[in-house]
């Protein structure tokens, strides 16, 4: 469809279902970011947008099932490259060398892929009911220059936050 911005705005306002999730259960959200997003939702609702506040998305954590598969697939890719060019082994530091030589059984990889498929189905299930999701995805505000990472609570690890939003 070749719609003008006004037509597109009207189509989204009248035809699309939008979910609003004020807080991820597994991600810290700065209260200032949350307030801006909540005010935007109220503004959109006042203009007639069909927005429903939801308390859950239907899946527990956005990283665990896919991280496991990504990790195992990355190892497989690295192993293939090392097999094709053994000289690369000389460039690996000891830690990476140990990781690359970690054994992953085929049934472990298959289980990981099955977990990922179940996870993806949960996501698709949610988006069968909603066309858009509004949430404060900026989980961490910019931090002081010179710091290598933001200040996080003790239960949030470096691997559980990401400065980029997810598609």
N, C-alpha and C positions, 0 to 999 in steps of 0.2 A: 504494500500500500504506500502510496505517495501522499502523505498527509502533511498539512501545514502544522506548525507548532501548536496553534490554537485547536485544530482538529484532534491532534494527538492528545493534548491536555484533556479535552472533553471526552475522548474515548477512554482514557485511563480513569478519569473521574467517574464515569458512569458505567463502564463495562467490566472493570477489573476489580478483583478482590485482593486486598492488601492486608498482610499480617504485620503487627507491630509487636516486637519482642523487646521490652524495656531493659532486660538484663540477661546476658548469657550466664548459665550456671557455672561454667568453667573458665570464664574470662573476666578479668577485672575491668570495670568501666569507670572512668573518671566521672564524678558527679556533675561537673560542668558540661561535659560532652552529653551526658544523659539528659540534662535539662534542655539543652539546645534541641536535641532530637525530639524529646517529648513536646516541646513547644511547636516544633514543625508539624508533628502529628496532629496536635490540636488545631493548628491553622488549616491543615489539609482537610480534616474532618469538618471544620466550619464551612469549607467550600464544597462539601457534598461528597468527598471521597469515601469509598466503602472500606474503612480501616477497622479491623478487629484486633484488640489487644490479646495476645496469647501468652501463656506462661511457660510453654515448652515448645520445642520444635519437633519432638518425637524421637530425637536421638540424643545420646548422652554426651559425647565428646567428639569434637571435630578432628582430632588428631590421631587418636590411638589406632583405630582400624586401618586408616590409610597410611599412617606413618610406618607401620609394620610392613605393609606391602611395598611402600616406596623404598624402605631400607633394604629389604630382601632383593628387590629388583635392581637397586643401585649396586649392591654387591655382585649380582649376576653380571651386570654390565661391566663393572670394573674387572671382574675375573676374565670375561671375554677379551677385553682389551689387553690384559696382561698375558693371556694365552697367545694372542696374535702378535704381541710385541714384548717378549720376555725381558728386553733391556729396560723396560719401565720399572721392573722390580727393583732395580738398583736405586731408583729415585724415591721409593717409598720409605717414609720414616718407620721406626720400629712399631709404633702404635698402630698405624694404618696397615702395616704388614700383618699384624696379628688379627686385625679386624677382617681383612680380606681373606684370611685363611680360616675364618670361622666356618664351621660346617653347618650347612642348612640342608636338612633332609627334604626331598621332594614333597613328602606329605605335609611338612611344616609350611612350605610355600603354598601348597594347595589350600591348606586351612586358612592361611592369611588371605588368599584371594577370595575364598568363600566369605570370610568375615567382611572384606571390603564390599563384596556384592550385596550382602545383607545391609550394610551401612548405606550404600548408595540407594537401595530400595526404600529405606526409611526416609531419605531426603526426597526422593521422587514422590513418595506418598504424601509428604507435606505439600509439595508444590503442585500436586493434582488439585488441591483445594485452594491454593493461593497463587496469584500471579506475581506478586512482589513481596519482599520482606524488608521492613524497615527496622533497623536496630542500630544502637550506637557501636558501630564496628571499630571505631578508633578506641581500642582498648587501653591504650596508654598515650597520654599527651606527650608532646615533645619534651625531652629532658634537657638538663643543663649541658651546654657545650663542654666538651672535654670528657664527659662520662661515656663509657663504652656501651652502656645500656641503661634503661630506666630503673628507678627504684621500685622493686616489686615486693609483694608480701612474701613471707617465707614459704608459703605453700605453692607459689607460682615459680616454676623453674624457667630457665632461659629457653627451654624447648617448648614451653606451653604458651608463649606469646609470640606475636609476629607483628612487625611494624607495617605489614601490608594487609589489606583486606583480602578475603577469599572470594573467588567467583561464585 
